[in-house]
Amino acid sequence: MLYTWSHCPFCLRAKEILDSHGVPFTEHVMDGKSTELSELKRKYGHATVPLVLLDGELVGGCDALEELARRGGLTS
């Protein structure tokens, strides 16, 4: 699950990482949904987008996703 803003470079990079590793994901573009996004940020304790969840668990943002990919932790 990926929560993004449509013009966020970090969100675009997160999608590239997931695509390049063949990891399927559902993207939720949060443009204009500030209340819903605020609730998600509060729920997961993550303050920025992208907000990346794998198998329902918070990965974090783009930097955390890149680190996970570097460690070989992304599989489809």
TITIDREN-623627 format. One line per field, with one value per residue: residue in three letters; z, x, y of N, C-alpha, C in turn; residue number from 1. Coordinates in steps of 0.05 Angstrom, whole numbers, plus 32768, in hexadecimal, padded with zeros to 4 digits. Layout:
REM residues N
rest: c(ala;...)
n.z: c(Z;...)
n.x: c(X;...)
n.y: c(Y;...)
ca.z: c(Z;...)
ca.x: c(X;...)
ca.y: c(Y;...)
c.z: c(Z;...)
c.x: c(X;...)
c.y: c(Y;...)
nr: c(NUM;...)
//
This chain:
REM residues 76
rest: c(met;leu;tyr;thr;trp;ser;his;cys;pro;phe;cys;leu;arg;ala;lys;glu;ile;leu;asp;ser;his;gly;val;pro;phe;thr;glu;his;val;met;asp;gly;lys;ser;thr;glu;leu;ser;glu;leu;lys;arg;lys;tyr;gly;his;ala;thr;val;pro;leu;val;leu;leu;asp;gly;glu;leu;val;gly;gly;cys;asp;ala;leu;glu;glu;leu;ala;arg;arg;gly;gly;leu;thr;ser)
n.z: c(8000;7FEF;7FFF;7FE3;7FC7;7F8A;7F6F;7F89;7F8E;7FAD;7FB5;7F80;7F78;7F9E;7F86;7F58;7F6E;7F85;7F56;7F38;7F55;7F4E;7F71;7F81;7F8C;7FAB;7F9B;7FBE;7FAF;7FD0;7FC7;7FD7;8002;8038;806E;8073;8067;8091;80BB;80AE;80B2;80E8;80FE;80ED;80FF;80DE;80BC;8088;803F;800D;802D;803E;803F;8049;8044;806B;8092;80AA;8082;807A;805D;801E;8023;8049;802D;8002;801E;8031;8000;7FF0;8016;8004;8011;7FF4;7FD5;7FA6)
n.x: c(8011;800C;800F;8008;801C;800B;8032;8062;80A6;80C0;8098;8090;80C1;80BE;8096;80B1;80DA;80BD;80A4;80D1;80E4;80BD;8092;8050;8020;7FEF;7FDC;7FCB;7FB8;7FBE;7FB1;7F8F;7F76;7F7F;7F6D;7F63;7F96;7FB4;7F9E;7FB1;7FE8;7FED;7FD9;8000;802E;8050;806B;806D;8063;8079;804E;805C;8045;804F;8033;800F;802F;8054;8085;809E;80B6;80CF;8108;810E;80F7;811B;8148;8136;8131;8167;817C;8167;8133;8104;80D4;80A8)
n.y: c(7FE9;802B;806D;80AB;80EC;810B;8129;8123;811A;80F3;80CE;80BD;80A4;807A;805B;804C;802C;8001;7FED;7FDF;7FB4;7F90;7F8F;7F8D;7FC1;7FEB;802B;8065;80A2;80DD;8112;814C;8134;8141;813B;8103;80F0;8107;80E9;80B6;80BE;80C9;8099;8074;808B;80A8;80DD;80F1;80EF;80C1;8092;8054;8013;7FCF;7F91;7FA2;7FB8;7FEF;800B;803B;8075;808C;8089;8060;8036;8032;8021;7FF0;7FD5;7FD5;7FB2;7F84;7F77;7F7A;7F57;7F3A)
ca.z: c(8000;7FEC;8001;7FD5;7FB9;7F6E;7F64;7F9D;7F83;7FBE;7FAF;7F66;7F7C;7FAC;7F72;7F47;7F7D;7F86;7F3B;7F2F;7F63;7F48;7F88;7F7B;7FA0;7FA6;7FA2;7FC6;7FAC;7FE6;7FC0;7FDF;8017;804F;8087;8072;8068;80AC;80CC;80A9;80BD;8105;8103;80E9;810B;80C8;80B7;806C;8029;800D;8044;8032;804F;803C;8053;8081;80A4;80A1;807A;807E;8045;8007;802D;8056;8017;7FF4;802F;8030;7FE6;7FF1;8027;7FF7;801E;7FE4;7FC3;7F9E)
ca.x: c(8000;801C;7FFF;801A;8012;8010;804A;8077;80BC;80C6;8083;8096;80D8;80B5;8088;80C6;80E7;80AB;80A1;80EA;80E7;80A6;8081;8036;8017;7FD8;7FE3;7FB5;7FC1;7FB1;7FAD;7F75;7F6B;7F91;7F63;7F68;7FB3;7FBC;7F96;7FC4;8002;7FEA;7FD6;8019;8045;8062;8063;8070;805C;8066;804B;805E;803E;8052;8025;8002;8043;8061;80A2;80A6;80B5;80E0;8122;810C;80F2;8135;815A;812C;8139;8184;8181;815B;811A;80EC;80CD;808C)
ca.y: c(8000;8043;8087;80BE;8104;8105;8136;8120;810A;80DB;80BB;80B2;8092;8063;804A;8040;8017;7FEA;7FE3;7FD2;7F9B;7F7F;7F8E;7F99;7FD3;7FFC;8046;8077;80BE;80EC;812E;8156;8123;8147;812F;80E6;80EC;810D;80D3;80A0;80C6;80C6;807C;8065;809A;80AF;80F9;80FA;80DC;80AC;8081;803A;7FFC;7FB5;7F7D;7FAF;7FC2;8008;800B;8057;8085;8084;8081;8045;8023;802E;8011;7FD5;7FCA;7FD0;7F9A;7F6C;7F71;7F7E;7F41;7F3B)
c.z: c(8000;7FEC;7FF7;7FCF;7F9C;7F63;7F77;7F91;7F93;7FB9;7F94;7F68;7F8A;7F98;7F60;7F55;7F7E;7F6B;7F33;7F3D;7F5F;7F5F;7F81;7F92;7F97;7FAE;7FA9;7FC4;7FBF;7FE0;7FC8;7FF6;8031;8069;8088;8074;8084;80BF;80C7;80B5;80DC;810D;8102;80F5;80F6;80BD;809A;8058;8019;8028;8038;8046;803E;804E;806D;8096;8099;809A;8080;8064;8030;8011;8039;8041;8007;8004;8030;8016;7FE5;8000;801B;8003;800E;7FD1;7FBD;7FA8)
c.x: c(8012;800A;8012;800C;801B;8029;8062;808E;80C3;80B1;8088;80AD;80D0;80A6;809D;80D4;80D6;80A7;80BA;80F0;80CF;8092;8066;802E;7FFE;7FDF;7FC9;7FC0;7FB0;7FAE;7F91;7F68;7F7B;7F87;7F69;7F86;7FBE;7FB5;7FA9;7FDF;8002;7FE9;7FF0;8032;805A;8059;8063;8064;8076;8065;8049;8058;8042;8046;8019;8015;8050;807E;80AD;80A2;80C8;80FC;8122;8107;810B;8147;8150;8133;8157;818B;8175;8140;8101;80E9;80B0;807D)
c.y: c(8018;805B;809D;80D9;8101;8112;8135;810F;80F2;80C5;80AD;809E;8078;8050;803D;8029;7FFE;7FDD;7FD3;7FB8;7F88;7F7C;7F9C;7FAB;7FE1;8018;8056;8093;80CF;810A;8136;8146;8128;813C;8112;80E0;80F2;80F6;80BB;80A6;80C2;80A8;806D;8073;80A1;80CA;8102;80E6;80D8;809D;8065;8024;7FE3;7FA0;7F89;7FBB;7FDB;8003;8026;8066;807A;807B;8065;8030;801D;801D;7FF4;7FC7;7FC3;7FB7;7F81;7F64;7F75;7F66;7F43;7F22)
nr: c(1;2;3;4;5;6;7;8;9;10;11;12;13;14;15;16;17;18;19;20;21;22;23;24;25;26;27;28;29;30;31;32;33;34;35;36;37;38;39;40;41;42;43;44;45;46;47;48;49;50;51;52;53;54;55;56;57;58;59;60;61;62;63;64;65;66;67;68;69;70;71;72;73;74;75;76)
//
